[in-house]
């Protein structure tokens, strides 16, 4: 029997990182039952552990071929396990890994686990994007490593909730990797789980006795009650802290949640004023942990109960020692989490009140110890939070001072620790928020200044770590926004330069991982702007090519998850550009039809972030339908956008107001179109689209 270095090679799209984390841990932590260890199998005696497992943590290669390390690992692996999803089905590198493994080892040792999508969907019209099996898994591979037309029958475990579920899917994979029958493994696993459950339930029962016992009047001895109370506090903290990772494999978050509820029940029965300081601290930290559990499950009601209880506790701490910086900090965290839940629910009024209190507490910390970098950074976070609240409300001018304060606070921290890459990154992030806010309020020169400084920080970080793809992502976005700012000032040459540089970085990112949603959407926006520049220069074929690719990138991400608001906005934006691009009328009509359907969805419950793209969509569709001779429909589209934006004129961005001005002109309201043109011209807007609009307005006024 040939010996292999690795029991299995995990192939996956790095968009499925969390699933890969789960699977690798599940396989490497598994210990085979004693009755199975050593049992003869086609692959030799069944091992006790399925280690080592090879997983490429360094992400996929940027080169055109699988690198030597990957090739060697595939050669030295007994099995290959593919994490199947629409991401994997579209990944070039997952497909290449399957092809090479099958070429080296044949077709029979490739196993699969489905985490999302649908097997066989590629053969169902209209559902092709749901396919979860890569091509090399769906078909057999010949001796040269090329995919044939002969269908394969992959062995797949289904980890989806509607399939086997994660536990049973894990057992199916393990049975395959061990070379044993699934029934044998299930029976022994059931017995093992029963033993574990008895241990956990016993532990919970003991905890319940301890917690419940403290509420009984039968415990009259003060010393004994205090001892039991201390034991209960310690046990709660231990269960919610150090033991958390050990409980999750048994019952995931369910067991931990039940412990948390016991903790809440215990603390709710106590008078905070009678608790000692250390007990207060434990109570607050335990409740924050409970809140975090619920928050991760998006159970915001339960999370809020825990966070509010934590805030009540830390407030009692402060009442006793109002100038203790650690307790001020603890209370600031509780206050922040309560406000954060409000913001997640869209209750911005409550969120702002909470963030104001968080800001006040951060100011208090800095006043106590101005040199403490931890407190100074806390103040920077607090100011950013207030800025985002005002930003989300469309109050961009009111948000600006908060972003300015956050930038300067982080600048000072970064200057005090020039070698701290994390602080430099946080400083650049603050610059990004300020620049974006300035773009929306039409302060283009200020935005260019902030973005230029932001890019300088990223260049310095990349000089030390050139393959930091997170920073490269930020850099591409920064260069794109720089191009947009130059374009708004009419500097087409500078805009072209910045956007070309943004595309170079975006292409590098997508070459590394084409499935990365945020990278793909950023690339779509870059190509959308390049399409406009090409059209401006009269290169309509090039403009159409950029626009088509932008739509394709955005559509791929949107079809993967139709609830993704970022993908929906990007798709609408790029479709509007394609409708405006006069090349290939059939393609334009298809884009217009797609945009019309998407617009209906956007109009069902429009959010502030949808306003601008709804304006772009209605304007593009109004122009297109007028070209086709349907003036009535063109007016319907124009009035739809006009009604939405005109009612919100004071809170929409400068870009949206530019669209509003054009919609006024489309509907024949020359007076309001002229008014907005004057206001926009006064802030220095010289965007080529705005210049064209003013020419059309002048023509309309002379008729």
C-alpha positions in Angstrom: 0.0 0.0 0.0 1.4 3.4 -1.1 2.1 5.8 1.8 0.8 9.3 1.7 1.9 12.4 3.6 -1.7 13.8 4.0 -4.9 11.9 4.7 -6.8 14.5 2.7 -6.4 17.7 0.7 -9.3 20.2 1.2 -10.2 22.2 -2.0 -12.4 25.2 -1.5 -13.1 28.7 -2.7 -11.7 31.2 -0.2 -15.1 32.9 -0.2 -16.1 29.7 1.8 -13.4 30.3 4.5 -15.8 29.7 7.4 -16.9 26.3 6.0 -13.3 25.4 5.5 -12.5 26.3 9.1 -15.4 24.1 10.3 -14.4 21.1 8.1 -10.7 21.1 8.9 -11.4 21.3 12.6 -14.1 18.6 12.4 -11.7 16.2 10.6 -8.5 16.9 12.5 -10.2 16.7 15.9 -12.0 13.4 15.2 -10.9 10.4 17.1 -12.1 7.1 15.7 -13.8 4.6 18.0 -11.5 1.9 19.4 -13.6 -0.8 17.7 -12.8 0.7 14.3 -9.1 1.6 14.7 -6.9 -0.9 12.9 -9.8 -2.4 10.9 -8.7 -3.5 7.4 -9.8 -1.2 4.7 -8.9 -0.7 1.0 -6.5 2.0 2.1 -4.8 0.1 4.9 -5.7 -0.3 8.6 -8.2 2.4 9.7 -6.3 5.1 11.6 -7.1 6.6 14.9 -6.8 10.2 13.7 -7.4 11.7 10.2 -4.2 13.8 10.3 -2.6 15.5 8.8 -5.1 17.4 6.6 -3.7 19.8 4.0 -5.5 23.1 3.5 -4.1 26.0 1.6 -4.3 28.8 4.1 -2.2 31.2 2.0 -5.1 31.7 -0.4 -4.9 30.8 -4.1 -1.9 31.4 -6.3 -1.7 34.7 -8.2 0.2 33.0 -11.0 -1.4 31.3 -14.0 -0.8 27.8 -12.7 -1.1 25.9 -9.4 2.1 26.5 -7.5 4.6 23.7 -6.7 3.4 23.4 -3.1 -0.2 22.8 -4.1 0.9 20.3 -6.8 3.1 18.4 -4.3 0.4 18.3 -1.6 -2.2 17.0 -4.1 0.3 14.3 -5.2 0.9 13.3 -1.5 -2.7 13.2 -0.4 -4.7 10.0 -0.1 -8.1 11.7 -0.6 -9.4 15.0 -1.9 -12.3 16.7 -0.2 -14.1 19.5 -2.1 -16.3 22.0 -0.3 -19.0 22.5 -2.8 -20.9 25.8 -3.3 -21.7 28.2 -6.1 -18.4 29.9 -5.1 -16.5 26.6 -5.7 -18.3 25.9 -8.9 -17.1 29.2 -10.4 -13.6 29.0 -9.0 -10.9 28.3 -11.6 -8.5 27.1 -8.9 -10.8 24.6 -7.3 -11.5 23.1 -10.7 -7.8 22.9 -11.5 -7.1 21.1 -8.2 -9.8 18.5 -8.9 -8.4 18.0 -12.4 -4.9 17.4 -11.2 -5.9 15.1 -8.3 -8.0 13.0 -10.7 -5.1 12.9 -13.2 -2.8 11.7 -10.4 -5.0 9.3 -8.5 -8.0 8.5 -10.6 -11.7 9.3 -10.0 -12.6 7.3 -6.9 -10.8 9.1 -4.1 -12.5 12.5 -4.6 -15.1 13.2 -1.9 -17.4 16.2 -1.7 -19.4 18.1 0.9 -22.2 20.5 -0.1 -22.4 23.6 2.0 -24.7 25.8 -0.3 -26.2 25.9 -3.8 -27.7 23.0 -5.6 -26.1 20.0 -7.4 -27.1 19.7 -11.0 -28.5 23.2 -11.2 -26.3 24.0 -14.2 -28.6 21.8 -16.3 -31.8 23.7 -15.1 -32.6 26.8 -17.2 -32.6 29.9 -15.1 -30.9 28.3 -12.1 -27.4 27.9 -13.5 -25.9 30.2 -10.9 -27.0 27.8 -8.1 -24.7 25.0 -9.3 -22.4 23.9 -6.5 -20.3 21.2 -8.3 -17.3 22.4 -10.2 -17.1 21.1 -13.8 -14.2 18.7 -13.0 -16.4 17.1 -10.3 -19.4 16.7 -12.5 -17.5 15.0 -15.3 -14.7 12.5 -15.5 -11.1 13.5 -16.2 -8.9 11.7 -18.7 -5.3 10.6 -18.3 -4.0 14.0 -19.5 -6.0 15.8 -16.9 -8.6 17.2 -19.2 -12.4 17.2 -18.6 -14.4 14.7 -20.7 -18.0 14.6 -21.7 -18.6 11.5 -19.6 -20.7 12.4 -16.5 -19.2 11.5 -13.1 -21.1 10.4 -10.0 -19.4 12.3 -7.2 -19.7 10.9 -3.7 -21.1 13.9 -1.7 -22.2 14.5 1.8 -24.9 17.3 2.2 -24.1 19.7 5.1 -27.1 21.9 4.3 -29.9 22.2 6.8 -32.3 20.6 4.3 -29.8 17.8 3.6 -27.8 15.7 6.0 -27.0 18.6 8.3 -23.4 19.3 9.4 -23.1 16.4 11.9 -24.3 13.6 9.6 -22.4 15.1 6.6 -19.2 15.1 8.8 -19.8 11.4 9.6 -20.3 10.5 6.0 -17.0 12.2 5.0 -15.2 10.6 7.9 -16.5 7.1 7.0 -15.1 7.6 3.5 -11.8 8.9 4.8 -11.5 6.0 7.2 -12.7 3.4 4.6 -15.4 2.0 6.9 -19.2 1.6 6.6 -21.2 4.6 7.6 -23.7 2.5 9.7 -20.8 1.3 12.0 -19.6 4.9 12.5 -23.1 6.3 13.2 -23.9 3.7 15.8 -20.6 4.3 17.7 -21.0 8.1 17.3 -24.5 7.9 18.8 -23.2 6.1 21.8 -20.4 8.6 22.2 -22.7 11.5 21.9 -25.0 10.0 24.5 -22.1 9.8 27.0 -21.1 13.4 26.2 -24.7 14.6 26.6 -24.9 12.9 30.0 -21.8 14.7 31.1 -22.9 18.1 29.8 -26.4 17.7 31.2 -24.9 16.6 34.5 -22.8 19.7 34.5 -25.8 21.9 33.8 -27.8 20.2 36.5 -25.0 20.9 38.9 -24.9 24.5 37.8 -28.7 24.8 38.2 -28.5 23.4 41.7 -25.8 25.9 42.6 -27.7 28.8 41.1 -31.1 27.7 42.3 -29.8 26.9 45.8 -28.7 30.5 46.3 -32.3 31.6 46.0 -33.6 29.3 48.7 -34.1 30.7 52.2 -33.0 27.4 53.5 -29.4 28.6 53.2 -29.2 30.7 56.3 -25.5 30.5 57.1 -24.0 33.7 55.7 -20.6 32.3 55.1 -21.9 29.2 53.3 -24.1 31.4 51.1 -21.2 33.6 50.2 -19.0 30.6 49.4 -21.7 29.1 47.1 -22.3 32.5 45.5 -18.6 32.8 44.7 -18.5 29.3 43.3 -21.5 30.0 41.1 -19.9 33.2 39.8 -16.7 31.4 39.0 -18.5 28.6 37.3 -20.6 31.0 35.2 -17.5 32.9 34.0 -15.7 29.6 33.3 -18.6 28.2 31.3 -19.0 31.4 29.3 -15.3 31.9 28.8 -12.6 29.2 28.8 -15.0 26.3 28.3 -16.8 27.9 25.4 -14.7 26.3 22.6 -15.1 22.9 24.2 -18.8 23.1 24.4 -19.4 24.2 20.9 -18.5 20.8 19.3 -21.0 19.1 21.5 -24.0 21.4 21.1 -22.7 24.3 19.1 -24.1 27.5 20.7 -27.2 25.7 22.1 -25.6 24.4 25.3 -23.7 27.7 25.8 -27.0 29.6 25.4 -28.7 27.5 28.1 -25.8 28.3 30.5 -26.2 31.9 29.6 -29.9 31.9 30.4 -29.1 30.3 33.8 -26.6 33.1 34.3 -29.2 35.7 33.4 -31.8 34.1 35.7 -29.3 34.0 38.5 -28.3 37.7 38.2 -31.9 38.9 37.7 -32.7 37.7 41.2 -30.0 39.8 42.8 -29.9 43.4 44.0 -27.0 45.1 42.2 -26.4 47.4 45.1 -25.6 44.4 47.3 -23.0 42.8 45.0 -19.3 43.4 45.6 -17.1 45.0 43.0 -15.6 41.8 41.7 -19.0 40.2 41.4 -20.2 43.3 39.4 -17.3 42.9 37.1 -18.0 39.2 36.5 -21.7 39.9 35.9 -21.0 42.6 33.3 -18.5 40.5 31.4 -20.7 37.4 31.5 -23.6 39.4 30.2 -21.6 40.9 27.4 -20.6 37.4 26.4 -24.2 36.3 26.4 -25.2 39.2 24.3 -22.4 38.4 21.8 -23.8 34.8 21.5 -27.2 36.1 20.6 -25.8 38.8 18.3 -23.9 36.3 16.3 -27.2 34.5 15.7 -28.9 37.8 14.8 -31.3 37.4 17.8 -31.2 41.1 18.5 -34.0 41.0 21.1 -32.1 38.5 23.3 -28.8 40.3 22.7 -30.4 43.6 23.8 -31.6 42.1 27.0 -28.1 41.0 27.9 -26.4 44.2 26.8 -28.9 46.4 28.8 -28.3 44.2 31.8 -24.6 44.7 31.3 -25.0 48.4 31.1 -27.1 48.5 34.3 -24.3 46.6 36.0 -21.5 48.8 34.7 -23.5 51.9 35.7 -23.6 50.6 39.2 -19.9 50.2 39.1 -19.5 53.8 38.1 -21.9 55.0 40.8 -19.5 53.6 43.3 -16.3 54.8 41.7 -17.1 57.5 39.0 -13.5 58.3 38.2 -12.2 54.8 37.9 -10.9 54.6 34.3 -11.3 50.9 33.9 -14.9 51.0 35.0 -15.6 54.0 32.8 -14.2 51.9 29.9 -16.3 48.9 30.9 -19.4 51.1 30.9 -18.5 52.6 27.6 -18.5 49.1 26.0 -21.9 48.3 27.4 -23.3 51.6 26.2 -21.8 51.0 22.8 -23.3 47.5 22.4 -26.8 48.8 23.3 -26.5 51.5 20.8 -25.1 49.1 18.2 -28.2 46.9 18.4 -30.4 49.9 18.0 -28.5 50.9 14.8 -28.7 47.4 13.4 -32.5 47.6 13.8 -32.6 51.0 12.1 -33.5 52.9 15.3 -31.0 55.7 14.6 -32.5 58.1 17.2 -31.8 55.6 20.1 -28.4 54.7 18.5 -27.3 58.3 18.4 -28.2 58.8 22.1 -26.1 55.8 22.9 -23.2 56.9 20.8 -23.3 60.3 22.4 -23.0 58.8 25.8 -20.2 56.5 24.5 -18.5 59.7 23.2 -18.9 61.4 26.6 -17.3 58.5 28.4 -14.4 58.3 26.0 -13.8 62.1 26.5 -13.8 61.4 30.3 -11.2 58.7 29.8 -8.9 61.0 27.8 -9.4 63.8 30.4 -8.2 61.4 33.2 -5.1 60.2 31.3 -4.5 62.1 28.0 -1.4 60.1 27.2 -3.1 56.7 27.3 -3.2 55.5 23.7 -6.0 53.0 24.5 -8.3 55.8 25.7 -7.3 58.1 22.8 -8.2 55.4 20.3 -11.5 54.8 22.1 -12.3 58.5 21.6 -11.5 58.2 17.9 -13.9 55.3 17.6 -16.6 57.2 19.4 -16.3 60.2 17.1 -16.5 58.0 14.0 -19.7 56.4 15.4 -21.4 59.8 15.7 -20.2 60.7 12.2 -21.7 57.5 10.7 -25.0 58.2 12.4 -25.2 61.7 10.9 -24.0 60.3 7.6 -26.7 57.6 7.5 -29.3 60.4 8.1 -28.0 62.3 5.1 -26.6 65.1 7.3 -23.2 65.1 5.6 -22.2 68.5 6.8 -23.1 67.6 10.4 -21.1 64.4 10.1 -17.9 66.1 8.8 -16.7 67.5 12.2 -16.9 64.1 13.7 -14.9 62.5 10.9 -12.4 65.3 11.1 -11.9 64.7 14.9 -11.5 61.0 14.3 -8.9 61.5 11.6 -6.8 63.9 13.7 -7.0 61.6 16.8 -5.8 58.6 14.8 -3.2 60.7 13.0 -1.7 61.7 16.4 -1.7 58.0 17.6 0.0 56.9 14.4 2.6 59.6 14.6 3.4 58.5 18.2 3.9 54.9 17.0 5.2 55.2 13.4 6.0 51.5 13.2 2.6 50.3 14.3 1.0 49.0 11.0 -2.4 48.5 12.7 -2.6 52.1 13.9 -1.6 53.3 10.4 -4.4 51.2 8.9 -6.9 52.6 11.3 -5.7 56.1 10.4 -6.2 55.4 6.7 -9.7 54.0 7.4 -10.7 57.3 9.1 -9.4 59.2 6.1 -11.5 57.0 3.9 -14.7 57.9 5.8 -13.9 61.6 5.7 -13.1 61.5 2.0 -16.3 59.6 1.1 -18.4 62.0 3.2 -16.8 64.9 1.4 -17.5 63.4 -2.0 -21.2 63.1 -1.1 -21.4 66.7 -0.1 -19.5 68.0 -3.1 -16.2 69.0 -1.4 -14.1 67.4 -4.1 -10.8 69.1 -3.5 -10.9 68.2 0.2 -11.8 64.6 -0.7 -8.8 64.4 -3.1 -6.5 65.7 -0.3 -7.7 63.0 2.1 -7.6 60.2 -0.5 -4.1 61.2 -1.5 -2.9 60.9 2.0 -4.8 57.6 2.5 -3.1 56.2 -0.6 0.3 57.3 0.8 -0.4 55.3 4.0 -1.3 52.2 2.0 1.7 52.5 -0.2 3.9 52.6 2.9 2.2 49.5 4.3 2.5 47.7 1.0 6.2 48.5 0.8 6.7 46.4 3.9 4.1 43.8 3.0 3.4 43.8 -0.8 1.1 40.8 -0.7 -1.3 42.2 1.9 -4.5 41.7 -0.1 -6.7 43.5 2.4 -4.7 46.7 2.0 -4.7 46.2 -1.8 -8.5 46.1 -1.7 -8.6 49.4 0.2 -6.1 50.8 -2.2 -8.2 50.0 -5.2 -11.3 51.6 -3.6 -9.3 54.7 -2.7 -8.0 55.1 -6.3 -11.5 54.6 -7.7 -12.8 57.3 -5.4 -9.9 59.6 -6.4 -10.9 59.1 -10.0 -14.5 60.0 -9.3 -13.4 63.1 -7.4 -11.2 64.3 -10.3 -14.0 63.6 -12.7 -16.4 65.7 -10.7 -13.9 68.6 -11.0 -13.7 68.0 -14.8 -10.1 66.8 -14.7 -10.6 63.9 -17.2 -6.9 63.1 -17.5 -6.4 62.7 -13.8 -9.5 60.7 -13.5 -8.4 58.3 -16.3 -5.0 57.8 -14.6 -6.5 57.1 -11.1 -9.2 54.7 -12.5 -6.6 52.9 -14.6 -4.5 52.4 -11.5 -7.6 51.2 -9.6 -8.3 48.7 -12.4 -4.8 47.3 -12.3 -5.1 46.6 -8.6 -8.7 45.3 -9.0 -7.5 42.9 -11.7 -4.8 41.6 -9.5 -7.2 40.9 -6.7 -9.7 39.1 -9.0 -6.9 37.1 -10.5 -6.1 35.8 -7.1 -9.8 35.1 -6.1 -12.5 35.7 -8.6 -15.2 34.7 -6.1 -14.5 37.4 -3.6 -17.7 39.4 -3.5 -16.3 42.8 -2.3 -13.4 42.6 -4.7 -15.8 41.8 -7.6 -18.2 44.7 -6.7 -15.3 47.2 -6.4 -14.0 46.0 -9.8 -17.5 46.5 -11.2 -17.6 50.1 -10.1 -14.2 50.7 -11.5 -15.2 49.4 -14.9 -18.4 51.3 -14.7 -16.4 54.6 -14.5 -14.0 53.5 -17.2 -17.0 52.8 -19.4 -18.2 56.4 -18.9 -14.7 57.7 -19.8 -14.5 55.6 -23.0 -18.0 56.8 -24.0 -16.9 60.4 -23.4 -14.0 59.9 -25.8 -16.3 58.4 -28.4 -15.0 54.9 -28.0 -18.5 53.3 -27.7 -17.3 49.7 -28.4 -14.8 50.0 -25.6 -17.4 51.6 -23.4 -19.8 48.8 -24.0 -17.1 46.2 -23.2 -16.4 47.8 -19.9 -20.1 48.1 -19.1 -20.8 44.5 -20.0 -18.0 43.3 -17.8 -19.1 45.5 -14.9 -22.7 44.1 -15.2 -21.3 40.5 -15.4 -19.3 41.0 -12.2 -22.2 42.6 -10.3 -24.7 40.1 -11.6 -22.6 37.1 -10.5 -22.5 38.3 -6.9 -26.2 39.3 -6.9 -27.3 35.9 -8.2 -25.3 34.3 -5.5 -27.3 36.1 -2.8 -30.3 38.2 -3.9 -30.6 39.7 -0.4 -27.1 41.3 -0.7 -27.9 45.0 -0.8 -24.4 46.0 -2.0 -24.7 43.6 -4.9 -28.2 44.8 -5.8 -27.1 48.5 -5.8 -24.0 47.6 -7.9 -26.0 45.7 -10.4 -28.5 48.5 -10.8 -25.7 51.0 -11.2 -23.9 49.0 -13.8 -27.1 48.2 -15.7 -28.0 51.9 -15.9 -24.5 52.5 -17.4 -25.0 49.8 -20.0 -28.4 51.2 -20.9 -26.8 54.6 -21.5 -24.0 53.1 -23.6 -25.0 53.3 -27.3 -23.5 50.1 -28.7 -25.3 46.8 -29.6 -29.0 47.8 -29.3 -30.1 44.2 -28.5 -27.7 44.2 -25.5 -29.0 47.6 -24.4 -32.6 46.4 -24.5 -31.7 43.3 -22.5 -30.0 45.6 -19.9 -33.0 47.9 -19.9 -35.4 45.0 -19.3 -33.2 43.7 -16.4 -32.9 47.1 -14.9 -36.7 47.6 -15.1 -37.2 44.4 -13.1 -34.6 45.4 -10.5 -36.1 48.9 -10.2 -39.4 47.4 -9.2 -37.6 45.5 -6.4 -35.8 48.6 -5.3 -39.0 50.7 -5.1 -40.8 48.2 -2.8 -39.0 49.5 0.3 -36.4 52.1 -0.7 -33.7 52.9 1.9 -31.5 56.0 1.9 -28.7 54.2 0.3 -31.0 53.3 -2.6 -32.1 56.8 -3.5 -29.1 57.7 -5.8 -29.2 54.4 -7.8 -33.0 54.6 -8.2 -32.4 58.1 -9.7 -29.8 56.7 -12.0 -32.0 53.8 -13.1 -35.1 55.9 -13.7 -33.1 58.5 -15.7 -31.5 55.8 -17.9 -34.8 54.1 -18.5 -36.6 57.3 -19.3 -34.0 58.2 -21.9 -34.0 54.7 -23.4 -37.8 54.4 -23.7 -38.0 57.9 -25.2 -35.5 56.7 -27.9 -37.8 53.8 -28.6 -40.7 56.2 -29.2 -42.6 55.4 -26.0 -42.9 59.0 -24.5 -45.6 58.1 -22.0 -43.5 55.3 -20.5 -40.5 57.6 -20.5 -42.4 60.2 -18.5 -43.6 57.5 -16.0 -40.0 56.5 -15.3 -38.8 60.1 -15.0 -41.7 61.0 -12.6 -41.0 57.9 -10.5 -37.4 59.0 -9.8 -38.4 62.7 -9.5 -41.1 61.9 -6.8 -38.6 59.9 -4.7 -35.7 62.3 -4.9 -37.5 65.7 -4.8 -39.1 64.7 -1.5 -35.6 64.1 -0.1 -33.7 66.9 -1.8 -32.2 68.2 1.4 -30.7 64.9 2.5 -29.5 63.3 -0.7 -25.9 63.5 -2.0 -24.6 66.0 -4.6 -24.6 63.1 -7.1 -28.2 62.4 -6.5 -29.1 66.1 -6.7 -27.4 66.1 -10.1 -29.7 63.3 -11.2 -32.7 65.1 -9.7 -31.8 68.2 -11.8 -31.8 66.1 -14.9 -35.1 64.5 -14.0 -36.7 67.9 -13.6 -35.6 68.7 -17.1 -36.9 65.3 -18.4 -40.3 66.2 -17.0 -40.3 69.7 -18.4 -39.8 71.5 -15.0 -37.2 74.0 -16.4 -37.5 76.3 -13.4 -36.4 73.7 -10.8 -33.8 72.3 -13.2 -32.3 75.8 -13.5 -32.4 76.3 -9.8 -30.5 73.1 -9.1 -28.0 73.8 -11.9 -27.1 77.1 -10.2 -26.7 75.5 -6.8 -24.5 72.7 -8.1 -22.4 75.0 -10.2 -21.8 77.2 -7.2 -20.0 74.3 -5.4 -17.6 73.9 -8.3 -19.2 70.8 -10.0 -17.7 70.3 -13.4 -18.5 66.7 -14.1 -18.9 66.0 -17.8 -22.4 64.7 -17.3 -23.3 67.9 -15.5 -21.8 70.0 -18.3 -23.9 68.1 -20.9 -27.0 68.7 -18.8 -26.4 72.4 -18.6 -26.1 72.5 -22.4 -29.4 70.6 -22.8 -31.0 73.0 -20.2 -29.8 76.0 -22.2 -31.3 74.6 -25.4 -34.6 74.0 -23.6 -34.7 77.6 -22.3 -34.2 79.0 -25.7 -37.1 77.1 -27.3 
